[in-house]
Amino acid sequence: MISDLVEFQKTISKELYTIKDRVKNLIGDAHWGEEGRYKESVLKML
């Protein structure tokens, strides 16, 4: 069971690391508010 939790945390970490800069890479520094909203929506989906 504990190893399953560790693996779960590892996959969540990989997913968040992968998508953290997705909007920033698309729009650059043009609109930080939108980047923040995107990151908040990602966290809400967890």
Backbone torsions as a table, in degrees:
resi	resn	phi	psi	omega
1	MET	NA	-46.9	-177.9
2	ILE	-63.6	-40.2	178.8
3	SER	-63.7	-32.3	176.2
4	ASP	-64.7	-39.0	178.5
5	LEU	-67.1	-39.0	178.2
6	VAL	-64.5	-44.8	178.3
7	GLU	-63.3	-38.9	176.6
8	PHE	-59.2	-48.0	-179.9
9	GLN	-63.0	-38.5	178.6
10	LYS	-62.9	-43.1	-178.6
11	THR	-69.3	-37.7	176.4
12	ILE	-63.0	-43.9	179.2
13	SER	-61.0	-44.0	178.5
14	LYS	-62.2	-41.8	-179.7
15	GLU	-63.4	-47.3	-179.7
16	LEU	-64.5	-40.2	178.8
17	TYR	-63.4	-37.5	-178.7
18	THR	-67.3	-39.2	-172.9
19	ILE	-101.1	-1.3	-173.0
20	LYS	-61.6	-33.6	-177.3
21	ASP	-109.3	16.3	-175.4
22	ARG	-59.3	-49.5	-179.4
23	VAL	-70.2	-41.0	179.5
24	LYS	-60.2	-39.5	178.3
25	ASN	-67.3	-27.8	-179.0
26	LEU	-81.0	-46.2	-174.4
27	ILE	-108.9	-3.4	-178.5
28	GLY	68.4	-146.9	-179.6
29	ASP	-92.7	18.9	-174.6
30	ALA	-65.4	-32.9	-175.3
31	HIS	-152.2	90.7	-176.6
32	TRP	-65.3	-30.9	-180.0
33	GLY	-62.6	-41.6	179.2
34	GLU	-66.5	-37.8	176.8
35	GLU	-62.0	-42.3	178.5
36	GLY	-64.0	-42.2	178.1
37	ARG	-62.4	-39.7	178.5
38	TYR	-61.9	-46.7	-179.2
39	LYS	-63.8	-39.0	176.7
40	GLU	-63.0	-41.1	-179.6
41	SER	-66.4	-34.8	177.2
42	VAL	-64.3	-44.9	-180.0
43	LEU	-65.3	-34.5	178.6
44	LYS	-65.8	-28.7	-178.0
45	MET	-76.9	-12.1	-178.2
46	LEU	-73.3	NA	NA
